[in-house]
Amino acid sequence: MNIDNMENHFDKVTLLVTHYNRSQSLERLLEHFQKMKTSFSDIVVSDDGSKKEHLDYIKELKKKFNFTLVTAPENKGLGNNINKGQDAVKTDYTLYVQEDFIPLESFDEHFKNGYHLMEEDDSIDITRFYAYEKYPVLKNVKDGFSEMVFKFWSLDSHRITKYSDHPHLRRKTFLEKFGRYSEMKNPEKTEYDMMISFLKRKGKAYIFKDIKSIFRQINSAVEPSTMERNYWRNNENILVSMARRVYRHLKFNYMFISKK
């Protein structure tokens, strides 16, 4: 990616993309940044042991977009994929995006604002640019961003999750402060473990309030999602849902009170 032709270059930021068997989705993501004339100090693509046809295609994409490719001899899970990708990042900040997202037209404006907010306040660990649901307790900051405020009394973990592996900007010290991602586990468990670590270590996060205006997630029929979701965590049956909420509340109570 030739930065001379880019209108918005972020010299202190590396774009980290985790990839697994969706090389066309990866190409679509990188093409969107290119069309928007947005560039970064480096792009790191961390591949989790994709099939040969995808890996061969990625190697061709590397010639076009000039990114750093980190590979694995076999699939080792999301945690390992993020860890080895992050190890290859050399800049102060990492913009983490999975391959099934694309940036929207508003990206540059809001990303600049989020980046400058983190430069102004070094106590902020991450700034989030996407979420499935609105966070329940927010403290307004500026430029459409709010600080996420953790409230223990919320029974729904989807509504207290300050950390998420959805697109976000984080500092290079992230793994030092919150630990490395759990490896050889289900992706949902990997994300859950990091969310717990983020809460226990009192991580601070901003989020853009219009949660779906900066990125869009796309899962096509050609390259569908590779995530295998847990039945217990995602079943919407009312009895299962109630049991899940009580279980999560007790689990949080144990983690955040009995272990203090």
N, C-alpha and C positions, 0 to 999 in steps of 0.2 A: 504494500500500500504506500504510494508515494505521498509523503506529507506535504510536498511543495504545492500540490493541487488541493490541499485541504483548507477549509475556512476555519475549522474549529479543531485545534490540536491541543491535547492535554498531555504535557510533557512529564508530569509527575504521576500519571495513571497508566496502569497496564490493564488491558481487557483480558480477562481470564474466562475461557469458554470450556465447559466440560462437555464431552461428546461420547456418544455410544451408538453406533449403527444408524446414524441419521446424517449422513454427509450432505445430502441436499438441503436439509434444514440448516446445517452449519453454513453452507454457501449462501443461503438466503439471508441469514443474519449478517454475515460479513458484507454482502452486497448492499444491504440497507445502510450500513454505516458509510460505505463508500459513496453511495448516491447522495447521502446527506453531507458529504465532504467533512466527515468527522474522523479524526485519527487519534492514536494514543502512542505513548512512548514505545510500547510493544504490544503484541497480541500473543497470548499463550493459549494454544489449543491442547487440552489434556484429554487423550483418548484412553478409554477403558477396555482395551482389547477387542476392538471392533472386528467384524469379519473382513476378510482380505479385500473384497470389492470396495468396501467403504474406506478402508485404510489406503488403498491405491488411489481412490478419488481424492482423499484428503491431501495426499502428497502432491497431486496436481494442483489443488487449491493453494497449497503452500507457495507454489511458484507465482501464482496470481496475487496473493494477498500478503506474502512475505511475513508469515507468522512463525513463532517458535512452536514446534510440535514435540509434545512429550507423550511417549507411548508406553504400553504395558504388554508383556507377552501373553497375558490372559486377563479375563475379566476379574477384577478384584473389588468391585463395588464402588459406590459413590464416594464414600469416605476416602479411600485410597486415591481416587481420581482427583478429588479436590486437593488433598494434601500434596501430591506430587506436582500438580499444576501450580499451587501456591508457592512451592519451593523454588519454582523457576522464575517467580516474579522478583524483580529487582527495584521497583519503584516504591515511592512512599504510599501509594494508594493502589488498590485493586478494584476494578469494576467487575463483579462476578455476574455472569449471565450464562444460563444453560442454553443449549443449541436450539431449543424449540421456541425461543422468543425473537421478536423483532422490535427495534426502536421505532417510535412514532415521530411525527414531525416536530412535536414539542420537546423532544429529547434534549437537544443542545441547550435551550434556554433553561430548562429545569435542572439539568445535570450541572450546568455551570453554577447555578444558585446553590444547589446542594453541596457541591465541591467547596465553594467559598465559605459556606457555613461551617464545614468541618475544618477549614483552614483557620477560621476565626475562633473556634472553640475546640481545643485539643482533648476535651473530656468526652467528646462524642466518638463512639467506636464505629458505628455504621450509619449510613443513610440509605433508607429503603425506597425503591421506586415502583414497587408493584406488590399487590396483595390480593388474595381472593375475597377477603372481607375487611370492612373498616374496623380499625382498632377502637375499642370502647372508650378509653380515657386518653385524651390528647391535650397537650399544653401548647398553645399556639406560639410559634417562633416568628417566622416571616417568610415571604415569597412562596406561600402555599405549603410550607413545611411545618410540622409539629413535632414536639418531643413525645415519645411514647411513655406513658406512665403506668407502671405495673401495679395492679391492685390484686391482692391475694384472694379477696372474697369472690372473684369471678370463678364460676364452676366450669366454664367452657374453655378448654385449653386453646381452642382456635381464637379466642378473644383475649388471651393474655400473652400470646406468643410475640415477644419483642424481636426475636431473631427468626429469620426464615431464609431458605436457600433461593428464594426468588431474587430477581435482579437487585443488587445493592452495591454501594461503594463502601469499602472498609479500609482500615489502616494496615500497614505492613506488620504492625505489632499484634494483629488479631489472634494468630495462633499461639503467640507467646502468652497472651493474657487469658485466653479462653481454652487453650489446649487444642491438640490436633483432633480432626474429625475421627469418630469411631470407624474402624475398618472391618470389613468382612461381615457387615450387618445389612439388614434390609434398609433401603434408602430412607424410608420413613423413620426408622429407629435411629439412623445416623443423624437426621435432621433434629429429631426429638432430643437426643443426647446433647447436641450443641445448643439447642434452645434452653435446656436445663442449666448447662454450664454458663450461658450468657446471663441467665437470671441470678444464679447463685453468686456469680462474680460481679453482680450489679452493673452489667453492661448498660450503656446509654445509647439510645437510638433515635434518629429522626426518621420521619416518614412523610412522603408527599401525600397530602390529604385526598387528592383526586387519584385514587390508587390504580386506575387503569387507563390513565391518559398519557403515560410515558412509554410503556411497553405493552405489547400484545403477545399472548401465548398462542401458538398455532400447532395443532396436531393433525396432520393431513392423513388421508387414507393410505397414501403411498408410504409415509413414514409416521406411523402412529406412535403414541407414547410407549416408552419401554418400562414405565413405572408399574410395578405390581403392587396394588394397594391392599392394605390389611383390611379384612372383613370387619373385624371388631371396631377399628377406628373409623370406618367410613359407612357402616350400616346405619340407615336412617329410621329403622323401626323404632317406635316410641319407647318400648321397653328396653331395647338395647341402648338407645340414646340416653335414657335416664340412668341406667346402670353404669354407662361409660362416664357420665358426669360425676356420679358419686365416687367411682373408683379414682378418677383423676383428682378430685378434691382431696381424698384421703392420701393419695400419693404425694401431692404437693404439700399437704400438711406435714407428712413425715419428713420430706426433704428440707422444708424451710423452717420448721419449728424444732422438731426433735433432734436435728443434727446441728443446730446452732451452738 
